[in-house]
Amino acid sequence: MQKDAASTRESATACLQEVFSKPEFAGLSKKLYLSTLHQTVPPEYLNNDSNPTKPDIADLYRLHGDVQACRKIVLDGASARHPLILTVIVESYSESDRLYADAVSGKLTWGQFNEARQTLNTKGLARLTEADTRIRGELQGQHQFEVEQRQRAAEAMQQWAYQQQQLYQQQQMIAAASRPVMINCNYSGTTVHCNSF
């Protein structure tokens, strides 16, 4: 299981590095801290009190759409590990999409957006560590635990779908140049199937 997690992490990191290095995101990378490493955001990103402009918002939508392929890699890997891991990741994606929606609607400055993303990353890592510890400690009664976690994962997927719909609706109102990509996941027995559209 650890080997699969490391492979998923490597694939997702490579995917994100490819997306973040695209020339069309060069301007955005001066305002939004784009890094695959979980490290502290530099102060110049946190102190930026300007709001995203219309071109920035269009770039944010494109970035969000391009990142969906990387998210799918993580979701596929998580679904093979354990429902609790999948739930934590889906909840983090839902919170991240809420941040994107707030940023593109003008509710957050760049500094606030960067700070909120850093906080979300820190919380997400802590949740994954806690979930891993819990999984190891609850091997007894595993079946009931997994059933509960699948149900929680399904609820988290519904919440995430709602956040993606909100983001999509905002984009439609702004009529940005690119179409966002959404991921829809469902359980089929013990397997999660995710499709992007």
N, C-alpha and C positions, 0 to 999 in steps of 0.2 A: 504494500500500500504506500509506503514512503517513497519507493522508487517511482510509482505512478505519479505521486504528488510532485516530485522533483521534475519529472518529465513535463508535466502540465505547466509548472511554473516556468520552465525554460522556454517552452513553446509560446506561452502567453507573453513573456518578457520580450522575446524576439519579435512577436507580432506588434506589441506596443512600440518598441524601438523603431520599427519600420514605419508605423503610422506617425509617430512624433517627429521623425526626420524628414517627412515630406516637405518639399519647398513651399507648398501653399500654407503651411502652418508656421513658417519662419516668423512672420509678424506677430502671430498669436503667442508664440513661445516667449516673446519679450514681456508679455503681460500675465500669461498663465503658466505656472511652473509645471512643465511637462517632464517628468522623470519616471523611470521604471524602478528606481531605487527608493526605498522607504527611508527618506532622510528629511531633515529639517528644511523647510522652505526658506530660501534666502530672504533677508529683510526687505530688499528692494521690491520683491513681489508682494510682501505683506503690507507694505506702506503705500501701495498704489491706490489712491483714493478716487481714481477716475472710474467711470462706468463704461461698460462695453458699448461701442458704437454700432451702427447698423452693419458695417462690413465685419466687425468683430463677431457680431451675433450670427451672421451667415457662416463665418469660419467655425464658430462653436458648434453650430448644427452639423457642419461637415465633419468636424472632429468627432463629435458624438456618433455620427453614423459610421465612420471608419473604425471606431473602437469596438463596435458591436461584434466584429469577427473575432477580436481578441477575447471579448467577454464569452463568446460561445465556446472557445477553447477551454476557458476556466470552468464554465458550467458543465461541459462534457466530462472534464476530469473530476469535478466535485461530485457529479452524480454517480460516478463509479466508486467513489470513496465511501460516503455516508450521507444520509439525508440531513443530518444536523449541519455538516459542512456546507452542503448545498443551500440550506436555509440561511446561514450566516452570509454567504456570498450574495444571494438574491436580495436579502435585506439591505446589504451594503450598496448594491446596484440601485435599488429603489431610492435610498437616501441620496446617492450620487445624482440620480436623475432629477430629484427634487431640487438639488443645488443648481444643476444646469438650468432648470426651469426658472428658478429665482434670478439667476444671473442674466438670462436672455430677456427677462421681463423688466430688468432694471432695478430689482430689489437689492442687488448686491454690487458693491464696488469690486474691482479686481482684487484688492487686498483682502476684502471679506471673503470672496470666493476662494482665493488661495488658502486662507486660514481655515475655512470650513472644510476644504478638501483635505488639508493636512490632518485636521482633527478626525475626520471620517476615516482616513487611512490608519491612524493610530488606534481608533476604536475598533476598526475592522480586524486589525492584526491581533488585538487583545481578545476579541470575540472568537477568532479562529483558534487561538491558543487555548482558550477556555473550552471551546467545543471539543478540541482534540483530547484534552484532559478528561472531559466528561465522558467521551466515547470510551476511552480506555478504562475508566472507572465503572462504567455501567454495562459491562459485558454480560452480567447476569441480568436476566429479564430483557435480553436484547430485542426480542421480537416486538414486545409492547413498546419499548422505547423507539424502535425504528418506525413503527406504525404512527406513533405520536409525532415523530419528526417529519415523516412524509406529509402528514396533515398540516403541520406547521409550514413546511416548505411550499405546499400547494397554496396556503393562505398568503405566504410571502410573495409567491409568483403572481397572485392576483393583485396584490398591492403594487408590485413592480409594474405590471401591465398597466395599471391605472396611472402611475407616474409617467410611463412612456406615452400614454395617450394624452396626458396633459401637455407634455413637451411637444408632441406632434400637433396638437391643437394650437398651441402658441405659435409654432412654426407656420402653420397654415394662415394664421391671422397676419403674420408678418410677411408671408409669401416669400420666404427665403429661396435662394436659387437651387438648393439641393434638397433631396427627399431623405428624411431620416430612416434608418434601418431599425426595426423593432425585432425583438426576440420573444417568442412565445414558447413556454415550456409546459409540458403536461406529463403526469405520471401515467405509465402503462404497466401495471403490476409493480415490479420493483425497479423498473427502468424509467429514466427521465428522457423524453424526446424534446429537443429544442429545435425550432425552425426559425429562421430569420426571414423577414419580408419587409 
